[in-house]
Amino acid sequence: MTMMRLSAGIHAATLPVLLLVASFSSRAAEAPVPPQVEAKAWILMDYYSGKVLTASNADERHDPASLTKIMASYVIGQAMKAGKIHDDDLVTIGQDAWATGNPILKGSSLMFLKPGDRIPVAELNKGVVIQSGNDASIALADYVAGSQDAFVGLMNNYVQALGLKNTHFKTVHGLDADGQYSTARDMALLGQALIRDVLAEYALHKEKEFTFNNIKQHNRNRLLWSTNLQVDGIKTGHTAGAGNNLVASATQGEQRLISVVLGAATDAIRFRESEKLLTWGFRFYETITPIKADKPFASQRVWFGDRKEVRLGVAEDAAITLPKDRAKELKASFTLNEPQLTAPLKKNQIVGTIDFQLNGKTIEQRPLVAMDEVKEGSVFGRMWDFVLMKLQGWFGKWLG
């Protein structure tokens, strides 16, 4: 595993000048030039670090089309995770999920449900994810929330919870509707949440086909068949208003990338451009985790507490995405929010900032937290610490 240079002091150690010259003389310090993408908006993001590697019009609002079903899938996954619905629950299909009786559904992607049928949740879920069935989306929305409107309400609640700043849903399926929009950035964040929070639900997105009622349909995400990339999701979308959209995720070793392409002119272009983005990202970037949540980064004196030192680290693994072959040059240091740490301290309380630097420039920051709870010490202990702090202050100034 590639090692990096870490400094757990208040200031990072400076690399020798000769080493810096050797490190940068053979290649430019600038990030690799990103590819040109033939679409209205796009983004490429590392899943673990959340770093955006390249983007264009990432916060411009567009019609999501069937990318809406990523959020529908997230809501369904959360309901299953919470035990509110189960794979073997039987859902009675209503009139609103029948294409023949619902003009909105005519000519769109369907699972071909019939009113009165009793279909297991697992089958309907595959119909939503694999077949992009608009009728299946309606049937599951009715079952999970009681109505489509109520399900849309749940979708928009998760929009707020996930911090998606430019997304609003009006339908459970993504067919064109006034006031429905999202962005490349929000779709990347939503894809990240789907993988992180409901992994069992996300696993459905790599299935290549699904047969229901003797009708076999293939997953519309053709990148699942790519021989160049290990793609395991996520979702296509197309309407006349949206153009051709695709959110895709692929892995290479321990790295995972998420790409979003919105408003491509044709079906073929969205796949070609998504593959281009993912290939470029894996070629020029790597993601490492120099500081893990269960390992201390440093320890620090704490005053007025029931212990003298506290371990400092991160609450979540600090994944960092770097240009390839730069990990050895990465340095880290921390600064505290206050000159001294004083009790009480809660576990995972933020007490400072970790700075990650390349070539003397900060490229990423993570919150520095207390890894252990520190309670107030005894009265005598606090009085003694007060005296020691005063002495330290006096002698420190005198020695300086």
Solvent accessible surface area in square Angstrom, and as a share of the most:
residue,aa,sasa,rsa
1,M,190,0.85
2,T,58,0.34
3,M,143,0.64
4,M,30,0.13
5,R,109,0.40
6,L,74,0.37
7,S,19,0.12
8,A,46,0.36
9,G,31,0.30
10,I,78,0.39
11,H,154,0.69
12,A,28,0.22
13,A,61,0.47
14,T,120,0.70
15,L,12,0.06
16,P,84,0.53
17,V,113,0.65
18,L,150,0.75
19,L,71,0.36
20,L,50,0.25
21,V,88,0.50
22,A,67,0.52
23,S,16,0.11
24,F,38,0.16
25,S,86,0.55
26,S,91,0.59
27,R,90,0.33
28,A,78,0.60
29,A,49,0.38
30,E,140,0.63
31,A,61,0.47
32,P,30,0.19
33,V,128,0.74
34,P,56,0.35
35,P,25,0.16
36,Q,149,0.66
37,V,13,0.08
38,E,91,0.41
39,A,24,0.19
40,K,117,0.49
41,A,0,0.00
42,W,30,0.10
43,I,0,0.00
44,L,0,0.00
45,M,2,0.01
46,D,0,0.00
47,Y,25,0.10
48,Y,120,0.46
49,S,22,0.14
50,G,30,0.28
51,K,63,0.27
52,V,52,0.30
53,L,18,0.09
54,T,16,0.10
55,A,43,0.34
56,S,31,0.20
57,N,77,0.40
58,A,7,0.06
59,D,75,0.39
60,E,78,0.35
61,R,127,0.46
62,H,33,0.15
63,D,30,0.15
64,P,3,0.02
65,A,0,0.00
66,S,19,0.12
67,L,0,0.00
68,T,0,0.00
69,K,3,0.01
70,I,0,0.00
71,M,0,0.00
72,A,2,0.02
73,S,1,0.00
74,Y,5,0.02
75,V,4,0.02
76,I,1,0.01
77,G,4,0.04
78,Q,39,0.17
79,A,9,0.07
80,M,49,0.22
81,K,137,0.58
82,A,69,0.54
83,G,39,0.37
84,K,158,0.67
85,I,7,0.04
86,H,96,0.43
87,D,74,0.38
88,D,112,0.58
89,D,31,0.16
90,L,85,0.42
91,V,5,0.03
92,T,81,0.47
93,I,3,0.02
94,G,32,0.31
95,Q,119,0.53
96,D,50,0.26
97,A,0,0.00
98,W,79,0.28
99,A,19,0.15
100,T,91,0.53
101,G,44,0.42
102,N,20,0.10
103,P,102,0.64
104,I,116,0.59
105,L,0,0.00
106,K,129,0.55
107,G,89,0.86
108,S,28,0.18
109,S,30,0.19
110,L,15,0.07
111,M,1,0.01
112,F,94,0.39
113,L,5,0.03
114,K,116,0.49
115,P,43,0.27
116,G,52,0.50
117,D,51,0.26
118,R,142,0.52
119,I,15,0.08
120,P,44,0.28
121,V,0,0.00
122,A,31,0.24
123,E,55,0.25
124,L,0,0.00
125,N,4,0.02
126,K,57,0.24
127,G,0,0.00
128,V,1,0.00
129,V,6,0.03
130,I,2,0.01
131,Q,1,0.00
132,S,3,0.02
133,G,0,0.00
134,N,4,0.02
135,D,1,0.00
136,A,0,0.00
137,S,4,0.03
138,I,1,0.01
139,A,3,0.02
140,L,0,0.00
141,A,0,0.00
142,D,40,0.21
143,Y,84,0.32
144,V,32,0.18
145,A,30,0.23
146,G,62,0.60
147,S,45,0.29
148,Q,51,0.23
149,D,122,0.63
150,A,44,0.34
151,F,2,0.01
152,V,17,0.10
153,G,32,0.31
154,L,63,0.31
155,M,0,0.00
156,N,26,0.13
157,N,95,0.49
158,Y,57,0.22
159,V,2,0.01
160,Q,141,0.63
161,A,81,0.63
162,L,41,0.20
163,G,41,0.39
164,L,7,0.03
165,K,176,0.75
166,N,34,0.17
167,T,10,0.06
168,H,69,0.31
169,F,0,0.00
170,K,102,0.43
171,T,21,0.12
172,V,0,0.00
173,H,10,0.04
174,G,1,0.01
175,L,35,0.17
176,D,79,0.41
177,A,34,0.26
178,D,138,0.71
179,G,44,0.43
180,Q,10,0.05
181,Y,55,0.21
182,S,2,0.01
183,T,0,0.00
184,A,0,0.00
185,R,81,0.30
186,D,6,0.03
187,M,2,0.01
188,A,0,0.00
189,L,56,0.28
190,L,1,0.00
191,G,0,0.00
192,Q,27,0.12
193,A,1,0.01
194,L,0,0.00
195,I,8,0.04
196,R,129,0.47
197,D,30,0.16
198,V,6,0.03
199,L,112,0.56
200,A,90,0.70
201,E,8,0.03
202,Y,8,0.03
203,A,44,0.34
204,L,28,0.14
205,H,1,0.01
206,K,113,0.48
207,E,61,0.27
208,K,87,0.37
209,E,77,0.35
210,F,18,0.08
211,T,68,0.39
212,F,23,0.10
213,N,88,0.45
214,N,147,0.75
215,I,65,0.33
216,K,116,0.49
217,Q,27,0.12
218,H,101,0.45
219,N,10,0.05
220,R,87,0.32
221,N,1,0.00
222,R,116,0.42
223,L,9,0.04
224,L,15,0.07
225,W,105,0.37
226,S,28,0.18
227,T,135,0.78
228,N,120,0.62
229,L,17,0.09
230,Q,121,0.54
231,V,15,0.09
232,D,30,0.15
233,G,0,0.00
234,I,3,0.01
235,K,9,0.04
236,T,5,0.03
237,G,3,0.03
238,H,107,0.48
239,T,17,0.10
240,A,105,0.81
241,G,53,0.51
242,A,9,0.07
243,G,20,0.19
244,N,11,0.06
245,N,1,0.00
246,L,0,0.00
247,V,0,0.00
248,A,0,0.00
249,S,0,0.00
250,A,0,0.00
251,T,34,0.20
252,Q,85,0.38
253,G,73,0.70
254,E,164,0.74
255,Q,13,0.06
256,R,27,0.10
257,L,0,0.00
258,I,0,0.00
259,S,0,0.00
260,V,0,0.00
261,V,0,0.00
262,L,3,0.01
263,G,10,0.10
264,A,2,0.01
265,A,80,0.62
266,T,63,0.37
267,D,51,0.26
268,A,61,0.48
269,I,20,0.10
270,R,16,0.06
271,F,12,0.05
272,R,121,0.44
273,E,1,0.01
274,S,0,0.00
275,E,43,0.19
276,K,74,0.31
277,L,0,0.00
278,L,0,0.00
279,T,68,0.39
280,W,21,0.08
281,G,0,0.00
282,F,6,0.02
283,R,147,0.54
284,F,71,0.30
285,Y,8,0.03
286,E,34,0.15
287,T,27,0.16
288,I,20,0.10
289,T,32,0.19
290,P,27,0.17
291,I,7,0.04
292,K,93,0.39
293,A,34,0.27
294,D,101,0.52
295,K,122,0.52
296,P,64,0.40
297,F,21,0.09
298,A,17,0.13
299,S,61,0.39
300,Q,46,0.20
301,R,69,0.25
302,V,0,0.00
303,W,9,0.03
304,F,43,0.18
305,G,11,0.11
306,D,84,0.43
307,R,104,0.38
308,K,107,0.45
309,E,100,0.45
310,V,2,0.01
311,R,100,0.36
312,L,0,0.00
313,G,0,0.00
314,V,6,0.04
315,A,52,0.40
316,E,140,0.63
317,D,79,0.41
318,A,0,0.00
319,A,7,0.06
320,I,0,0.00
321,T,1,0.01
322,L,0,0.00
323,P,28,0.18
324,K,70,0.30
325,D,112,0.58
326,R,11,0.04
327,A,0,0.00
328,K,149,0.63
329,E,15,0.07
330,L,0,0.00
331,K,17,0.07
332,A,0,0.00
333,S,7,0.05
334,F,4,0.02
335,T,60,0.35
336,L,32,0.16
337,N,94,0.48
338,E,111,0.50
339,P,119,0.75
340,Q,67,0.30
341,L,9,0.05
342,T,57,0.33
343,A,13,0.10
344,P,87,0.55
345,L,8,0.04
346,K,154,0.65
347,K,135,0.57
348,N,74,0.38
349,Q,69,0.30
350,I,100,0.51
351,V,8,0.05
352,G,1,0.01
353,T,40,0.23
354,I,0,0.00
355,D,20,0.10
356,F,0,0.00
357,Q,21,0.09
358,L,13,0.07
359,N,69,0.35
360,G,63,0.61
361,K,142,0.60
362,T,72,0.42
363,I,62,0.32
364,E,32,0.14
365,Q,102,0.46
366,R,49,0.18
367,P,70,0.44
368,L,0,0.00
369,V,3,0.02
370,A,0,0.00
371,M,16,0.07
372,D,25,0.13
373,E,93,0.42
374,V,0,0.00
375,K,119,0.50
376,E,96,0.43
377,G,11,0.11
378,S,74,0.48
379,V,96,0.55
380,F,155,0.65
381,G,22,0.21
382,R,78,0.28
383,M,124,0.55
384,W,129,0.45
385,D,2,0.01
386,F,111,0.46
387,V,66,0.38
388,L,54,0.27
389,M,53,0.24
390,K,93,0.39
391,L,65,0.32
392,Q,98,0.43
393,G,32,0.31
394,W,156,0.55
395,F,113,0.47
396,G,42,0.40
397,K,168,0.71
398,W,194,0.68
399,L,134,0.67
400,G,99,0.95
